[in-house]
Amino acid sequence: MIFLLWFFPPPVPPTLLKRTISRTVAGVCIYFFLKRVFQEEKINIVNLFLQGLCYDNTLK
């Protein structure tokens, strides 16, 4: 029985599948967008990261 489940996994609910696919697509789009921005602007990522940490501290 477990062997069969291994080869034929139970069907995933279509809404969950759509959500996962859309999140993956969004993540890939954001990744490529950020990659392009960092290449064009030549921003120091470490500096941006430190600014983010400072911003997080001001929110608390």
C-alpha positions in Angstrom: 0.0 0.0 0.0 2.8 2.4 0.9 4.6 1.3 -2.2 1.6 2.3 -4.4 1.4 5.7 -2.7 5.0 6.2 -3.4 4.4 5.8 -7.2 0.9 7.3 -7.3 0.8 10.2 -4.7 -2.6 11.3 -3.6 -3.9 14.2 -5.8 -3.2 17.6 -4.5 -6.1 20.0 -4.3 -6.1 22.3 -7.4 -6.3 25.5 -5.3 -3.2 24.5 -3.3 -1.4 23.6 -6.5 -2.3 26.9 -8.2 -1.2 28.9 -5.1 2.2 27.1 -5.0 2.7 27.6 -8.7 1.8 31.3 -8.5 4.1 31.8 -5.5 7.0 30.1 -7.3 6.4 32.2 -10.5 6.2 35.4 -8.4 9.4 34.4 -6.5 11.3 33.8 -9.8 10.0 37.1 -11.3 11.1 39.1 -8.1 14.5 37.3 -8.1 15.2 38.3 -11.8 13.9 41.8 -11.2 16.2 42.3 -8.2 19.1 40.7 -10.1 18.6 43.2 -12.9 18.3 46.2 -10.5 21.5 45.2 -8.7 23.4 44.7 -11.9 22.3 48.1 -13.4 22.6 50.2 -10.3 25.7 48.4 -8.8 24.2 48.8 -5.4 26.3 47.5 -2.5 24.0 44.6 -1.2 25.7 44.6 2.2 25.0 48.3 2.7 21.4 47.7 1.7 21.2 44.8 4.2 22.5 47.0 7.0 20.0 49.7 6.1 17.3 47.1 6.3 18.5 46.1 9.8 18.4 49.7 10.9 14.9 50.1 9.5 13.7 47.0 11.3 15.1 48.4 14.6 13.3 51.7 14.1 10.0 49.9 13.7 10.3 48.1 17.1 
